[in-house]
């Protein structure tokens, strides 16, 4: 497993190196992101869920994600209550808005190839509600003259998220004991094999190590809160959540220690936040920190 994880790190380094030598540009990340989110990742979901053994006990995952998202945002905004609205809005948006699709899925498929996608996919349903609903509301609330949140936005984002819709459709088909024919699964299997390398190269292209000294103390304080709250919540779930499936507890713990989702950047642009350098810096630092956390976790416990 450690060797496979090293290969994943090398793919991220490759993406960063290709960007540094101008073989790939930062703008190319949009094309790669479109391919991953709309083609290779849905294919991986289809392959994993077509014959997976599911039951309704998995529904606790999106519920816990939503509960965690709401409470963690309240806590972090309170911790930054002395700052201006742009700082409070920025940390409020970043909290619990987690990078599951681009970052987690490829690593999860490598660490837990048999059933990891099932658990993290269910968690992603709750994560999508937080990302496109609660997070957008927080950004709008603290912005100056930002659009007011409406449920049409949430609905549009949810139904246009190809991985999320694919997961929900495959979950319904699975629970109805309807399975896709073998030839189609073979086709999606071929496409899904490109998901991990493309996702990791994309992360490398998106990485930036530019440090904004003005925002560095705020970034450090936020990252301590981000991982501290996630770790505490994960440990509480591990010891006190009344479920017999340990993978549910593991999924929640790992998910809450994932990096900040990149969707926060367009939100900050839309609401005219002056903290875009802070959000970009925290997003990149959280990717590096979460890679280290997952590496240590799989090396010790897997």
Secondary structure, DSSP 8 states (H G I E B T S, - for coil): -HHHHHHHHHHHHHHHHHHHTTSS-TTHHHHHHHHIIIIIHHHHHHHHHHS----GGGHHHHHHHHHHHHHHHHHHHHHTTTS-HHHHHHHHHHTT-B-IIIIIHHHHHHHSTTTHHHHHHHHHHHHHHIIIIIHHHHHHHHSSS-----HHHHHHHHHT-HHHHHHHHHHHHHHTT----HHHHHHHHHHHHHHHHHHHHHHHHH------HHHHHHHHHHHHHHHHHHHHHHHHHHHH---S-HHHHHHHHHHTTS-B-THHHHHHHHTT-TTHHHHHHHHHHHHHHHHHHHHHHHHHH-
